[in-house]
Amino acid sequence: MILMEGKDHHFSIKERETYIIELKIKIRSMKQFVFLQTCNRVELYYGDGEASEYITKHLFRVASGLESKMLGEGHILGQIRRAYVLAINNCHISPGLHRLFQYAIHTGKRVRTETSISKGAVTHSLATIRLLKKEYLHLKNSTILIIGVNKLTQNIAQLLLKIGCKKIVIVNRTIEKSKKLAQETGCAYAPYNFMLEQIHDSDIIITAVSHTEPIIWYTDLSIKHPVTIIDLGVPRNVDPELAKNPKVKLFNLEDVEANIEQNIKERTGEVIHAERIIDEEIIKYKQTFKRQLYYVKNSFS
């Protein structure tokens, strides 16, 4: 039997931070699992065989963007695919998990192809830009530091360039990745060991790094001019104590999402359509097990 546990955006960042650590300790003794960690959720799927209808429906809805804080957001499908591929590459995948995630990914693709659920959906990158526009009047003339290279920061960099920002520096632990993103976007880049120097020279700092502890601590900085920090990491990349500094405006993922205005009513029909697709795929998923039992039963008769 396949089991699942997790926490999503209905829990606070602090609760999810603690839970991530607990799950990472738990999986050390596991052999068959898929570990899904995104901005808004951390989930563990483990075991073999058939998943219950509750678990199946939950994962299919997640893959389709129906369980996202921002209804219909598209990045979750790619994140599920990466978690699935990572489990395969590390030999953690069981036949049951393999089948479940293949169906989930297929369902997510169908929903995005056959409905308009993702059309006009607000992403974390767009929400970040909206917050910056609201909080920072001189955005185009600001020196902006982006820490971390991933799909989210790539989208943010492209959006910043699109609105006319010219002073953008990218920093990442692997300099090849920051150099590649800088070349693709036309931004500058700097080595990771020069991060603190870049922080002191920046007006705006955006972080989105996968790390168990903050990469910027209160004791690291001696900030002499006003700075806006947007911490998109879960666990958080920036020491929350920095918010006590009168020259620092510190926002985390919850703050970014609080600035999102979604007109969900306009997509009600698309949600209904998406749920019908999910129900169809659940039936197909169940039928594979019925066929398997039929073949096993007849092979011994």
C-alpha positions as CSV (number, residue, x, y, z in Angstrom):
1,M,0.0,0.0,0.0
2,I,1.2,3.5,-0.8
3,L,0.9,6.0,2.0
4,M,1.3,9.8,2.1
5,E,1.9,12.6,4.6
6,G,2.6,16.2,4.3
7,K,1.9,19.9,5.0
8,D,0.9,22.6,2.5
9,H,0.2,26.4,2.5
10,H,-2.5,25.9,5.1
11,F,0.3,25.6,7.6
12,S,2.7,28.5,8.5
13,I,6.2,28.7,7.1
14,K,7.6,28.0,10.6
15,E,5.5,24.8,10.8
16,R,6.6,23.6,7.4
17,E,10.3,24.4,8.2
18,T,10.1,22.1,11.3
19,Y,8.2,19.4,9.3
20,I,10.8,19.4,6.5
21,I,13.5,18.5,9.0
22,E,11.4,15.7,10.5
23,L,10.6,14.2,7.1
24,K,14.2,14.3,5.9
25,I,15.2,12.4,9.1
26,K,12.4,9.9,8.4
27,I,13.4,9.1,4.8
28,R,16.9,8.1,5.9
29,S,15.6,4.7,6.9
30,M,13.3,4.4,3.8
31,K,14.0,2.5,0.6
32,Q,10.9,3.4,-1.5
33,F,9.7,7.0,-1.5
34,V,9.1,10.2,-3.5
35,F,9.9,13.4,-1.6
36,L,8.1,16.5,-2.9
37,Q,9.3,19.9,-1.6
38,T,8.1,23.1,-3.1
39,C,7.5,26.7,-1.9
40,N,4.1,25.8,-0.5
41,R,4.2,22.2,0.3
42,V,6.3,19.3,1.6
43,E,4.9,15.8,1.0
44,L,6.2,12.3,1.3
45,Y,4.8,9.3,-0.7
46,Y,6.1,5.9,0.2
47,G,5.4,2.2,-0.1
48,D,4.2,0.0,-2.9
49,G,1.0,-1.3,-4.5
50,E,-2.1,0.7,-4.9
51,A,-2.8,4.2,-3.4
52,S,-6.1,4.9,-1.8
53,E,-8.6,7.0,-3.7
54,Y,-8.0,9.8,-1.3
55,I,-4.2,9.8,-1.9
56,T,-4.6,9.4,-5.7
57,K,-7.1,12.2,-5.9
58,H,-4.9,14.5,-3.8
59,L,-1.8,13.9,-5.9
60,F,-3.8,14.3,-9.2
61,R,-5.2,17.6,-7.9
62,V,-1.8,18.8,-6.8
63,A,-0.4,18.0,-10.3
64,S,-3.3,19.9,-11.9
65,G,-2.7,23.0,-9.8
66,L,-6.0,22.7,-8.0
67,E,-4.4,22.5,-4.5
68,S,-2.0,25.4,-5.1
69,K,-2.2,28.6,-3.1
70,M,-2.4,30.3,-6.6
71,L,-5.0,28.3,-8.4
72,G,-3.7,26.8,-11.6
73,E,-0.1,27.7,-11.2
74,G,2.0,25.8,-13.6
75,H,5.4,25.2,-11.8
76,I,4.0,22.4,-9.6
77,L,3.8,19.9,-12.4
78,G,7.5,20.3,-13.2
79,Q,8.4,20.0,-9.5
80,I,6.4,16.8,-9.3
81,R,8.2,15.5,-12.3
82,R,11.6,16.4,-10.8
83,A,10.8,14.7,-7.5
84,Y,9.7,11.6,-9.5
85,V,12.9,11.5,-11.6
86,L,15.1,12.1,-8.6
87,A,13.5,9.0,-6.9
88,I,14.2,7.0,-10.1
89,N,17.8,8.1,-10.3
90,N,18.4,7.3,-6.6
91,C,16.7,3.9,-7.0
92,H,14.0,4.9,-4.5
93,I,11.0,4.3,-6.7
94,S,8.7,1.2,-6.3
95,P,6.5,-0.1,-9.1
96,G,3.5,1.3,-7.3
97,L,4.9,4.7,-6.9
98,H,6.2,4.6,-10.5
99,R,2.6,4.0,-11.7
100,L,1.0,6.5,-9.4
101,F,3.3,9.4,-10.4
102,Q,3.1,8.5,-14.1
103,Y,-0.6,8.9,-13.9
104,A,-0.4,12.1,-11.9
105,I,2.0,13.7,-14.4
106,H,-0.3,12.6,-17.3
107,T,-3.3,14.0,-15.5
108,G,-1.6,17.4,-14.9
109,K,-0.7,17.6,-18.5
110,R,-4.3,16.8,-19.6
111,V,-5.7,19.5,-17.3
112,R,-3.4,22.1,-18.7
113,T,-4.0,21.0,-22.3
114,E,-7.7,20.6,-22.2
115,T,-8.7,23.5,-19.8
116,S,-7.7,27.1,-19.3
117,I,-7.1,26.6,-15.6
118,S,-3.5,28.1,-15.9
119,K,-4.5,31.0,-18.2
120,G,-4.0,34.2,-16.4
121,A,-2.8,32.4,-13.2
122,V,-0.6,34.5,-10.9
123,T,2.8,33.0,-10.3
124,H,5.2,33.5,-7.4
125,S,7.5,35.4,-9.8
126,L,4.8,37.8,-10.9
127,A,3.6,38.2,-7.3
128,T,7.1,39.2,-6.3
129,I,7.3,41.9,-8.9
130,R,3.9,43.2,-7.8
131,L,5.1,43.5,-4.2
132,L,8.3,45.3,-5.3
133,K,6.3,47.7,-7.4
134,K,4.1,48.4,-4.4
135,E,6.9,48.8,-1.9
136,Y,9.7,50.3,-4.0
137,L,9.0,53.5,-6.0
138,H,12.4,53.6,-7.8
139,L,12.5,49.9,-8.9
140,K,14.1,50.6,-12.3
141,N,17.0,52.4,-10.8
142,S,17.6,50.0,-8.0
143,T,20.6,47.6,-7.6
144,I,19.0,44.2,-7.3
145,L,20.7,41.0,-6.0
146,I,19.2,37.6,-6.8
147,I,20.5,34.7,-4.7
148,G,19.9,31.3,-6.1
149,V,19.4,29.9,-9.6
150,N,16.2,28.0,-10.4
151,K,13.1,28.4,-12.5
152,L,11.6,30.9,-10.0
153,T,14.6,33.3,-10.0
154,Q,15.0,33.0,-13.8
155,N,11.4,34.1,-14.2
156,I,11.9,37.0,-11.7
157,A,15.0,38.2,-13.5
158,Q,13.2,38.1,-16.9
159,L,10.3,40.1,-15.4
160,L,12.6,42.7,-13.8
161,L,14.4,43.2,-17.1
162,K,11.1,43.5,-18.9
163,I,10.0,46.4,-16.7
164,G,13.3,48.2,-17.3
165,C,15.6,47.2,-14.4
166,K,19.3,47.3,-15.5
167,K,21.3,46.7,-12.3
168,I,20.7,43.0,-11.6
169,V,23.4,40.7,-10.1
170,I,23.0,36.9,-9.7
171,V,24.8,34.9,-7.1
172,N,24.7,31.1,-6.7
173,R,26.8,28.4,-4.9
174,T,27.7,27.0,-8.3
175,I,29.1,29.8,-10.3
176,E,28.6,28.0,-13.6
177,K,24.8,28.2,-13.0
178,S,24.8,31.9,-12.1
179,K,27.1,32.6,-15.1
180,K,24.7,30.7,-17.4
181,L,21.6,32.6,-16.1
182,A,23.4,35.9,-16.4
183,Q,24.3,35.2,-20.0
184,E,20.7,34.1,-20.8
185,T,19.2,37.3,-19.2
186,G,21.9,39.9,-19.7
187,C,22.4,40.3,-16.0
188,A,25.7,40.4,-14.1
189,Y,26.9,37.6,-11.8
190,A,29.3,37.3,-8.8
191,P,31.0,34.4,-6.9
192,Y,29.1,33.1,-3.9
193,N,31.9,34.0,-1.5
194,F,31.4,37.7,-2.5
195,M,27.7,37.5,-1.5
196,L,28.0,39.7,1.6
197,E,29.8,42.4,-0.4
198,Q,27.0,42.3,-3.0
199,I,24.4,42.5,-0.2
200,H,25.9,45.6,1.2
201,D,25.8,47.2,-2.3
202,S,22.2,46.2,-3.1
203,D,18.9,48.1,-2.6
204,I,16.8,44.9,-3.2
205,I,17.7,41.3,-2.3
206,I,15.7,38.3,-3.5
207,T,16.6,34.9,-2.2
208,A,15.3,31.5,-3.3
209,V,17.7,28.9,-2.2
210,S,17.1,25.3,-1.0
211,H,18.9,25.2,2.3
212,T,18.0,23.9,5.8
213,E,19.3,27.0,7.6
214,P,19.4,30.8,6.7
215,I,22.2,31.9,4.4
216,I,21.9,35.5,5.7
217,W,22.1,36.0,9.5
218,Y,21.4,39.1,11.5
219,T,25.0,39.1,12.7
220,D,26.3,38.9,9.1
221,L,25.2,42.4,8.1
222,S,25.9,45.9,9.0
223,I,23.3,47.6,6.8
224,K,24.0,51.4,6.3
225,H,21.2,52.2,3.8
226,P,17.6,51.0,3.4
227,V,17.2,47.6,1.8
228,T,14.3,45.5,0.8
229,I,14.7,41.7,1.2
230,I,12.2,39.2,-0.3
231,D,12.9,35.7,1.1
232,L,11.2,33.1,-1.1
233,G,12.9,30.1,0.6
234,V,11.2,27.4,2.6
235,P,13.0,26.9,5.0
236,R,13.6,30.6,5.1
237,N,16.9,31.9,3.7
238,V,17.0,35.0,5.8
239,D,17.2,35.3,9.6
240,P,13.8,36.7,10.7
241,E,15.7,38.8,13.3
242,L,16.7,41.1,10.4
243,A,13.2,42.5,10.4
244,K,14.1,44.3,13.6
245,N,16.6,46.4,11.8
246,P,14.9,49.8,11.0
247,K,16.6,50.0,7.7
248,V,15.4,46.6,6.5
249,K,12.1,45.7,5.0
250,L,11.9,41.9,5.1
251,F,9.2,39.9,3.3
252,N,8.8,36.2,3.1
253,L,6.7,33.9,0.9
254,E,3.5,34.4,3.0
255,D,3.9,38.2,2.5
256,V,4.3,37.8,-1.3
257,E,1.2,35.6,-1.5
258,A,-0.8,38.0,0.7
259,N,-0.5,40.6,-2.1
260,I,-2.1,38.3,-4.7
261,E,-5.7,39.1,-5.8
262,Q,-7.2,36.1,-7.5
263,N,-10.4,36.2,-9.3
264,I,-11.2,32.5,-8.8
265,K,-14.8,32.9,-9.8
266,E,-13.7,33.5,-13.4
267,R,-12.1,30.0,-13.4
268,T,-14.9,28.1,-11.7
269,G,-15.9,26.4,-14.9
270,E,-12.3,25.4,-15.6
271,V,-12.0,23.9,-12.1
272,I,-15.2,21.8,-12.8
273,H,-13.7,20.7,-16.1
274,A,-10.3,19.8,-14.4
275,E,-12.1,17.8,-11.7
276,R,-13.9,15.7,-14.4
277,I,-10.5,14.9,-16.0
278,I,-9.1,13.9,-12.6
279,D,-12.1,11.6,-12.0
280,E,-11.5,10.0,-15.4
281,E,-7.9,9.4,-14.7
282,I,-8.6,8.0,-11.2
283,I,-10.9,5.4,-12.9
284,K,-8.1,4.5,-15.4
285,Y,-5.6,4.2,-12.6
286,K,-7.8,1.8,-10.6
287,Q,-8.5,-0.2,-13.8
288,T,-4.8,-1.0,-14.1
289,F,-4.9,-2.8,-10.8
290,K,-8.1,-4.6,-11.7
291,R,-6.5,-5.9,-14.9
292,Q,-3.4,-6.9,-13.0
293,L,-5.4,-8.9,-10.4
294,Y,-7.4,-10.5,-13.3
295,Y,-4.2,-11.7,-15.0
296,V,-2.7,-13.0,-11.7
297,K,-5.9,-14.8,-10.9
298,N,-6.2,-16.5,-14.3
299,S,-2.5,-17.5,-14.4
300,F,-3.1,-19.7,-11.4
301,S,-6.4,-21.1,-12.5
